[in-house]
Amino acid sequence: MTVPSSAPLSGVVVVSVATNLPGPLAAARLVELGASVTKVEPPSGDPLRAIAPGWYDELVAGQSVLALDLKDAVDRDRLEDLLRGADLLLSSMRPSALARLGLPASTRRHGVALVEIVGGDGDRAELPGHDLTYQATHGTVLAPAMPVVPVADVLGAERAVTAALTALRLRDAGDAAAHTRVSLEAAAFAAAGAVRHGLTGPGDPLGGGLPGYGLYPVQDGHVAVAAIEPHFAERLATYLGETRQELTARFATGSCASWEAFAADHDIPLAAVRAPGSTSQSRGDRP
């Protein structure tokens, strides 16, 4: 990946000891913004590589990847050398593990900003958990179905990027070793706001309560309709129907492709529901 010299983080050096998600997501975003990232993995590698090698390759594109055993004195010294020339350390370890490795002290010693991605706030930072448990806690899992998007991880990654930018700004302002923690549980709580406030839960306006915002079966699958604004709702009612019964009957007469073409011609927000993985894009094709 070639990063233009005008990129906002051009010249910023990041060391990441974060594996799985969301740390690699955040590191990839920092690369997109122009940062130079060295990803330090254990000798066994990042578990993400074994589970989703394609995604792993996507997320480490443009980074230097180095395998180090941080419990080994020689390898720990190699990490120390990296930190001497770094601006930011990104971690997703438990705070106690980070402290055992002496990394908070290293960042202070070298004037390196530190962003920790942790499970929860305060004492909860040490509790084990993952995206699924954080989503379950805050009401964005409809059992027995599993979530198809790791919402807490994705939002946590974006919060980690924001925290990194903030830490770098504080560092420039004289706080030589700014230290921030990003809580995945807090990210899950924020993501659940729409459910908590009665917007997207079952039967809520955007959870099946509005006929113009929902999923409808068609001849070869389903379509998603999102006619919320009055002008879209009016257009939908005029051309296809107003009640759920009317819309269900009408949509059953066509295919995904035919309804997408119809929606494009009549300026109605509608898309075919595609299977997970069927719409994967390369990094260069992403919006």
Secondary structure, DSSP 8 states (H G I E B T S, - for coil): ----TTSTTTT-EEEE---SSSHHHHHHHHHHTT-EEEEEE-TT--HHHHH-HHHHHHHHTTSEEEE--TTSHHHHHHHHHHHHT-SEEEE-S-HHHHHHTTHHHHHHHHT-EEEEEESSSGGGGGS---HHHHHHHTT---TTS--SS-HHHHHHHHHHHHHHHHHHHHHHTT-TT-EEEEEHHHHHHHHTHHHHTTSSSTTSIIIIISTTEEEEEETTEEEEEE--SHHHHHHHHHHT-SSHHHHHHHHTTS-HHHHHHHHHHHT--EEE---TTTT---GGG--
